[in-house]
Amino acid sequence: MKYAILLGDGMADWPMAELDGKTPLEVAKIPNMNEIAKAGTVGIVKTIPRGMKAASDVANLAVMGYDPKIYYTGRGPLEAANIGVTLTEGDVAFRCNLITANNDTLADYSAGHIHDKEATTIINFLNEKLGSDRIRFCPGKSYRHLLIIKTRSHEEATDYVKTVCVPPHDITGKSISKNLPKGKQADSIIDIMQKARQLLEKHEINKVRLDLGENPANMIWLWGQGTDPNMPTFKGMFGLTGAVISAVDLLNGIGKLVGLDVVSVPGATGYYDTNYQGKGEYAVNALKDKDFVFVHVEAPDEAGHNGEVREKIRAIENFDKFVVGPVWQYLKNSKEYRIMVLPDHATPVEVRTHVADPVPFVMAGKGIGQNGFEAFTEKNGAASEVKFKSGAALTGHFLKNK
């Protein structure tokens, strides 16, 4: 039995006047997802547990089959696992975004989607200037990096974890001072951010970026903090071997923590220019050796955050053509298979951030019946009688070999 979960990050949306009351998913040309809908079951699932933030880490952990209420400790530790950062007792890992600040406005949560080489130079520079036996900056990819704080006690670590830190993509265009961390360790976190800003505003890379008309990486934003999680292996949970394919540290980190093979695809960027075709091809190859593959595509989410409806439609179409299509065609030639396609959460273009709305899913294959829908859309998902109260429950059902 072969299983594939194909996830278009933030793919779900709200009806838009610009699209005559339709969503990007409804407008996009997605023949493969629609074919799966005709062959199988369309439904709806709540991937964000009540009381938890509508975040990609929470949602993807759930869709991977792990209940966030049980296993989630923060985003930073999940990303640390992928970049080879080992957390020890007392370590608190923060996601560290390179951002563009314009006076008191957070102008860009990604510093113009800064390239890896420039970003690594900046993060290493910050580690040289601000790093210590307690503070360590670790380079990741593009604007996504880590800060590790070694605490002196369990109480101090808890205080850091409980400090409220707002994700930068939630406050694009809004006040920095009104959205700074709040809580017992807020002052120490803010101090690091302010010291980094003073250093980065004078950095040569940012002078060059400004000269070129590009957004400078003139500040860091710390958020998503947590301690080392303890999760059972995927094989232990579901009895399956598997692989994860993604361009972002978050998904690859989850994969490593649960014992999935992390497949690196050349040209996979986590943005509009990602290598969609390569992801599809590598997914098919992974299924030849493994029971299960999880493929994650970030581009629809980025388009939602950027408020770019046409780019979101294009990203969904590329996901359907180059990722869903090849995997679907390969599995159809298998005697026993299951395929599921879904977003982790909605990222509506209108609000440019994540929302906790239930999202549609479509699945087909052995033991999965048809429920009469002709297309994969948010509207059809909402109209379906097939509903799951959690992402972990959905994936647990999907992975049962019937």
N, C-alpha and C positions, 0 to 999 in steps of 0.2 A: 504494500500500500504506500502510495506517494502522497504527500501533503504539501501544499503551497499556500502561504498567506502573503498577499501582495497589498502593500499599504501605501496609499497616496496621502502623505501628511497634510492635514488641514484641508482636504479636498472638498468637504461639505461646506455649504454656504447658505445664505438667505436669498430669497427672491429679490431681484433688483429691477428698478424702473428702467435702468439703462439696457436691460436685457428683456424688456417687455414682460416683467413679472416672473422671469425664470431665473434659475441659478446657473452659475458657470457649468456645473455638472450636467444640467439639462440641455444647455446650449452646445456643449462640446460634442464632437464626433467621436463616439466611443463604441464602435461596433463590437469589439471583443467583450467588454463588460456587459453590453446589452445581450450578446449571445449567451453569456453565462447566466444572465437573468432568465432568459427564455428556457434554458436547460435545467435550471435549478430553482433556488429559493431566494427571494428578496426579503429582508427583515430589517429590524431596527434594534440598536443596542445602546445602552448607557455606559460609556467607557470611563466616565469620570465619577467616582463614588461621591455620594453626598458628603459635603463638608470638606472635600479636597479641591485643590485648584485645577482649573482646566489647562493643564500643562502637558507637553509632549512626553515628559518622563513618566508621569502618572498613567497617561492613556496608553502608551506603548508597552509599558510593563504589564498592564491589564490585557492588552491584545496578545502579548506573548504568552499569556496564560497564568500570570502571577498576580494575585490579588494585592493591589497597592496598600490596602488597609493593613495587610500583614507584613509585606516585604519592603515597602517604600521607606527609605531613610533620607532622601534628598537627591537632587540631580547631580551635584558635584561628584559624589562617590561613584556613580554609574559611569560618568565620563572618565574619571581617573582610571578605572579598570582598563579602558581601551588604550590609553596613552602610556601604560606601563608604570603608573604611579601606585605604589603599594601603600595603603593606609594602615597605620598601626594604631594601637589604643591611644585615644586622646586626640587623634588627628581629625580636623574638620575640613572638608573639601568644599570650596566655593567655586561656582562657575564664575569666570572672570571675562566679561565681554570687553573688547575694545570698542569704544563708542565715540561719537562726535558730539561734543558739547558746544553750544553757541550761547555764551554768557550763562544764563540760568535755564536754558532750554536744552532738553535732550533731543538733538536734531536727527541723529541716526544711530540706531541700536547696533549697527554692524560696521561703522566706520567705512562706509562705501564698499562693503564686502571686501575688505582689505585682503591682499594676496598673502599666501602662507609665508613667503620669504620675508616680507616687510614685517609681518606680525610677529614672527619668531624673533627677529632682531629686537623688536620693541619689548617683548616679554622677557627676553634674556637681559636686556638693559635694565628693566625694572627689578629683576631678581638681583642684579649686581648692585643696584643702588639701595633697594629697600629690603632685600632678603636678609635673613638672619637664621639663627638656630631655631626660631619659632615660626618664621614666615618664609614661604617658598612659592615662587611663581613657576608654573609649568606650561610650556607652549603646547597648544593643540593645533587647530586648523583655522585659517581665516580669522574671524573675529572671536572664535570660541576657545577660551583658555581656562586655566585653573589657578586658584590660589589655595595653598594648604597652610592652615594654622595649627600648630602643635599646642594644645592646651595643657594646663598644669594639673587639671583635676576633672573628674566626671561632671562636677557641678558647672565648671567653666565651659566645658564642651556643650552641655545642655543649654546654657545661656546663649552660646553662639547659635546653636541650632534653632532656638526659639525666637531669636531676633528676626523681626519681620523685614524681609528684603523683597522689593518689588522687581519683577522681571523687566528689563529695559524695553522689550518690545511692547509692553503694555502701556508705556508712557511716552512713546515717540511724539514729539511736538509739545510735550508738557514740561512743567517746572521740575528742575532737578532738586531744588531745596525743599520742595513740598513732598518729595517722594524718596527722600533718603531713608536708610534703615532706621527702624524704631525698636527699642528693647534694651535689655541690660548691657549688651555688647555693641550697641549701635555706635557709640563714640569711637571705639577702636577701629571698627570697620570703616566709618566715615573718614577717620584720620588717614588710613591707608589710601583711600580713594582720592583724597585731596592732595596728599603728597605725590601720588602718581600723576595727577593732573598738572601740578607745578613742573614736574620733570618732562612730561610729554609735550606740553605746549612749546617747549624750546627744542624738541628733538628734530634733528636734521631731516628725518623721513617725513615728518609732518610739514616742514617748510617746503619740501619738494612736492608733496601731495597738494598743498594749497596753491603752489605755482602752476600745477597741472589742472587746477579746478576740481580736484578730488576731495572728498570729505576726509579731514585728518583724524587720526586715532589719538585724540588729545585728552582722553580720559578713560578710566576703567570703571566698570560697573560690576559690583559683587552681589551675587544672589544664588539661590538654589543650593544652599549649603546643607551638608549632612555628614553622617559618619558611615563607616564601612558596613554595608548590608550583609546579611547572611541568608542566602537563598539556595534551595535544593537545585540540583542539576536538572536540565531539561529532560535528559534521559531517565533520571530518577522519577521525575514527575509524570512523564508521558510514555516512557519506554521507547523513545525514538532518537535516532541520530539526526543531526541537523546542522544547518548553516544559516548565517545571517549575512545579508548584503545591504550595506548602507554607506553613505559618505560622511555620516556624522558620528562623533565619538559617543554620543548618548546610546544609540542603538547598538553599536559595536561593543560598547562597554557592558550593556545588558547581556549581549551574546556571550562575551568572555566569562562573565560572572556565572552564567548557568551552563557553561561547557559546550556551547555551540561553536562550530568553526566560523571564524570571521573571514569572509572572502573579500579581498581587496580588488576593486575594479579600476583599471587605469582610466583616468579622466573623469572619475566620479567626484563631483565638487560640492554637492549639497545645494546647488543653485540652479538657475535656469539653464546654464550651459553644461549640466551634468551629462555623463555618457549613458543615456537611457538604453541605447542598443547594447552596450556592453553589460549593463545590469541584467537585461533579458537573457543574453547569451550565457553569462556566468551562472544565472539561476538554473537554466536548463542543465548545464554541466554539473551543477551541484546535486541536482535531483538524480543524476545517473549513479551517484555514489552514496547519497544520503536518503533518509526517509522523508526529510522535511526541509523546506527552505522558507525563510522569512525575508522578503525584499521590501526595503523602505526607500521611498523617493520623497525628498524634502521640498522640491520646487513649488508645488501648489501652496504650501504653507508660506513660503517666502513671498510669493505673489500676493497672498492675502495680507501679510504684514505690510507690504509695500503699497497696498491699495491699488494694485494693477490688475484689473479684471481681464484684460486681453491676455496678459501673461499667464494668468491662472488658467484660463481656457486652454491656452497652448500647452501648458505643463500637463494638464489632465489628458489632453489628446496624445501627447508624447508618451505619457505613462501607459495609456491604453495600447498604443501602437507598438511600442518597442519593448515593454515589459510584460504587460498582461497578455498580449497577442502571442509571443513566442512560447511562454509558459503554458498557456491554454492549449495551443496546438500540440505541444509535446505531450501534455497529460492526456489529451483526448485519445492519443494512440496507445495509452497504457490501459491495461485491463482494470486496474484498481487504483483509483486516485480520488482526491478531494482538493478543490481549489476554493479559496475565499478571497474576496477583494473588498476593501473598506478603507475609510479614513480613520485616523486615531481620534480626531476631534474635528470640529468645524473651526475655520478661521475666516469669518466673513469679511469680505472686502470693505464693507460699510464701516466696521469698527476697527479693523486692522489688528485684531488680536484674537486669542482663543476664547471660545465660549463652551459652556458645559452641556450644550444641547445633545440629546441622543443623536446618533449618526446611523446612516443606512449601511447595510452590508449585503453582499450577494455571495452565495456559495452553491457549488454543484459537485456532483460526483457520486461515488458509491454510497447508497443508503440515504441520499438526499433527494427528496421529492421535488416536484414542481408546484409552485403556487400561483402560476398564471400571469406573472408580470412580464411585460415586453421590454422594459427598460430599467436600468439601474439609476434611480434618482432619489433625492431626499423625500419627495412627495410619495413615491411608491413605498419607500421604507416605512414612512409614517402610517400609510394605509394598510400595511401588512399586519396580519394577526400573529406573525412570528416575531416575538419580542424577547429580548434578554435583558435582565436587570444589571448585568455587569459584563465587562469585556472578558474577564477570566472565565466566567460561566460559558460565554459564547465559544471561546477557544477550547475549553474543556469538552464541550459538546462536539465541536468540529473535529477534534483529534481522536474521538472515540472510533475505533475500528469496527464498523458494523458490516 
